[in-house]
Amino acid sequence: MSYFKHHLFFCTNQREDGSACCQNHNAQAMREHAKQRIKALGLNGQGGIRINGAGCLDRCSEGPVVVVYPDETWYTYVDQEDVDEIIDEHMVNGRPVARLKI
């Protein structure tokens, strides 16, 4: 059994040349929002959910990216409401969010 049930890896990469990257879509703030939300729901810590930052996940053309492990589910998102939906539906209720999957 692993220490955490799930990891959510938020790409927070910033490309210096100005090309497409997750940080152009406020990725670090979305990661922080997810981290605070998981903590507020009491889902953090051993046996729970860990919110991680990641470097480039190499799917830049698909918008900001978060990947859920061990479920191998890749998402894109637009705003905090999308991130909340991923948390509520996938993390809490065990139902992947089809409309946000990539």
N, C-alpha and C positions, 0 to 999 in steps of 0.2 A: 504494500500500500504506500502510495506516495504521500509526502507531507501535505501537499495541497491537492484538492479535488480537481480544480481547474486553474489554468493560467490564461489570462487575456494579455496578449502582447500587442501593444499599440506602437505602430511605427511612428517615430518622432523625428525622422531624418529631415535634415535641411540641406538642400543642394546649394552650393555657393554660386553656381552658374545661372541660377534662376529658373532652371527647368523644373518640370513637374515633380513635386515631392509632398509627402504627407504634412509636413510642418506648414506648408502654404495654406492648409485647411485648418489651422489651429489645433493640430494634433496633440501638442503637449497639454493644452488646456482641457481637451477632451479626456486625456489620460487622467489628469488630476480630478476631473469631475467623476470619472468612473471609480477612482480610488476612494474618494470621499463617499460616494453612494454605496459602495460595497461595505465600507466601514459603518455607515449609518444603518444599513440593513443587518449588521452583525454577521456578515458572511465572510469576513476576513479571518486570517489566522489559520492555524493547523486544521486540516480537514476541510478548509473553505476555499476561498477564491483569492488568488494573487493577481494584482494588476501590475504588469511589467512594461517598461519602456523597451523599445527595440530600435536598432538601426534600420537601415533600408531592408524592406521585405521584398523588394524588386517587383512590385505590382503598381508602380507609380501612376500609370495611365488609367487606373481604375478608381482614383480618388483616394482619400485617406483610408488606411487599412488597419483592422484589428483581427487577429487570429486567435481562436480558442483552442487550447490544448488541454486534454488529450483528444478532443473531439475532431480535430483537423477541420474546423469550420472557419472559413474566411469571410469577413464582412467588410463592407464599406459603410460610411455614415456621412450625414450632412451636419447634424447638430446634436445637442444634448438629448433631445427627445429620441433620436435614433439610438444613441448610446444607452439611454434608459430602457428602451424597448429590448435591446440585446440582453441587458441585465435581467429585466423582469421576465421576459419570455424564455430565453435560453438558460440563463444561470439559475433562476428561481423555479421556473416551471418545466424546464427540460425540453422546451420546444424551440428548435432553431427558427430564426426569423428569415423566412424564404425571400422576402422582398429586399433584404439587405445583403444576401449572400452573393459572393463573387466566385 
